[in-house]
Amino acid sequence: MGKELLNDKRGVFGLSAIQLFFVAILSIGLLAYVIVIIMGSLSGTTILSKSSTTVANETYTASVPAWINSTGYTLSKASTQGFSATSLLVINATDGTTVPTANYTYTSAGVVTNTTPKVYSVVNITYTYNYNTQHQNNLEGVLTNTSSGVTGFFSSINPVYAILAVLVIILVLVVLVRVVQSPERTQSAPQL
């Protein structure tokens, strides 16, 4: 009779089902966590390369007898999404000479400022810049929406509700374990 009890697999099936349930939940949670981490570190430029274009002879005319004021001149394409200037050449439009690079600075955001009091009334600026393609802009939108949606979801949950959700999950697990270990499943062998 004792061997028959050991061969009874009814309780083992219930425990196996609970184990599979836990493994499935943990796997889904781990996969979601990995996706959130990957999405947070990606950007459109890590997936797709930027495009590059050159603008030739963009004209800047000084309104006062200095070629660019202290606030600087913003290049016309600087508002393009993903703009970053990679090279710049300034030519004096009056006599066609190249303005020495020591006379100006520029930022990758497209702002050119003069560093010397040299006077140029009109200059032509030729520059090369990188920018996002429409595919990159779309991809950036998806990545931004996904990461802000996940962080927004978790920041909007009240901690009380999160604690209640954990308690409900624990309660469900306790009930499942009690059902699997119910007395009719763990009967003792009859006495002879």
N, C-alpha and C positions, 0 to 999 in steps of 0.2 A: 504494500500500500504506500509506503514512503517513497518508493521509486516512481509511482504514478504521480504523486504530488510534484516531484522534481521535474517530471516530464511535462507538466502543465505549463504552457507558454502563454496563457491568456494575459497575465500581468506584464510579461515581457513585451508583448505587442504594444500595450499602452505606454510603457516607458520609452519604447523605440519611437513611437509617434511623437511624444513630447520632445525627445532629443532632436528629431528631424525638424520639428517646429522651431526649436531654439536655434538650430544651425541655419535654417532659412531666414529667420528674422535677423540674426547676427550678420549673415552674408549680405542681405539687402542693406542693412545699416552701414556696413563697411564699404560696400560699393558706392553708396550715396556719399559717404564721407570722402572717398577718393575722388569722385567726380567733382565735388565742391572744391577740393584742394586744387585739382588740375584746372578747373575753370577760373579760379581766382588768380592763378599764375600765368594764364595765357593772355595774349593780347592779339589784336589783328596783325601786328607786325611780326609776331613770332610764327604765325601760320602762313601769311601771304607777304611777299616783299612789296615795298613801296615803289611807286612809279617816280620817274625823275624827268624834269623838264627844264629847259633853259629859256629865260626871258632876256631878250636882247634890247639894249638901249632904252630902258625905262627912264624917261626924262624927269628930272627934278629941277625946278626953278626956284631959286632962293627969293624970299619976299623982302629980305633985308640984306645988307651987304656982308653976308656970311653964307657959306654954302649949305649948312644944315644947322639948325639951332640946337640947343643943349638937350631938348627933349627927344630929338632924333626924327628921322623920316622912316615911316613904316612902308615897306615894299608893298606894291599893289596886290601881290598874290599871298601875302602873309595870312590872310583870313581863310585860306584854303585849309580844309580839315587835314591834320597831320603834317602841316607845313614844317619843314626844317631846311634852312638855307645851308648849302654845302660849299659854295664858292661865290665870290663877289669881285667884280671889277668895276672901278669908277673911272670915267673918262671926262675930262674937262671938255664940254661941248664947244667952248669958244675957240680953243686952239687945237683940240684933238689929242692933247697929251694925257697920259695915264696919271691919275692922282696916286701918289705913293701910298702904300698901305699903312704907313706910319701916320697918315693924316686922317684916318677914319677907323672905326671899329664897327662890327656888326654882330648881331646875335643870331642864333639859329632860329629865333622867333621872327626874324625879318626886320629888326630895327637897326638903322644905320645912323651913327652919330660921328661928328667930327671931333678929332682930338687936338687939332692945331687951329690957330686963328687964321689960317690961309683962306683967302677969299676966292670962291668960285661962284659965279652967278647962276650958271646952268651946268648941270652934270648929267651924263648918261650913265645909268647903272645897268650892268649886265650881270645876271646871277643865275645860278643853277640851284634848284630846290627839289626836295623829295616831298611827296604828298600821298595820302591814302587814296586808293581806288574806291569805287563804289562798293566792291565786294568787301574790302576792308572795313568801310564804314558800317555796312550791314553786319559784319561779323562782330565788330566792336559793340554794336547795339545789342546783339544777342548775348554776348559775354557780360556786358554791363547789366542787362535786365536779369539775367540768371543769377549773378552773384548778389545783386541788390535785392532780388526777390527772396533768396535764401536768408540773407542777413536780416532783411526786413521782417520775414516770418518769425525768426527766432527772437528778434528784439521786441516784437509786438506781443509775444506770448507772456502773459502774466506768470510769474514764478509759482503762484499758488496753483494755477491750472497744470503746470508742468509737474509739480509734486503730486497732484491728484491723479494725473495720467500714469505716473510711475507706480503709485499705490494701487490703482486699478489693475495694472499689468501684473503686479505681484499677487494680488488677490486671485486673478484668473489662473495664474500658475499654481498657486496653493490649491485651488479647487481642482485643477487637472490632476495634480499629484494625489489628492485625496480620492478622486474617482478611480484612479488606476490602482490604488492600494485599498480599495473598499473590501469589507470583510468577506463578501461572497467570492471574491477573487483569491483571497489568501486563506482558504479553509484549511483547517488542520486535518491531518489524516484521522480517520475514524479509529477509535480504540477497540481492540479485540478482547 
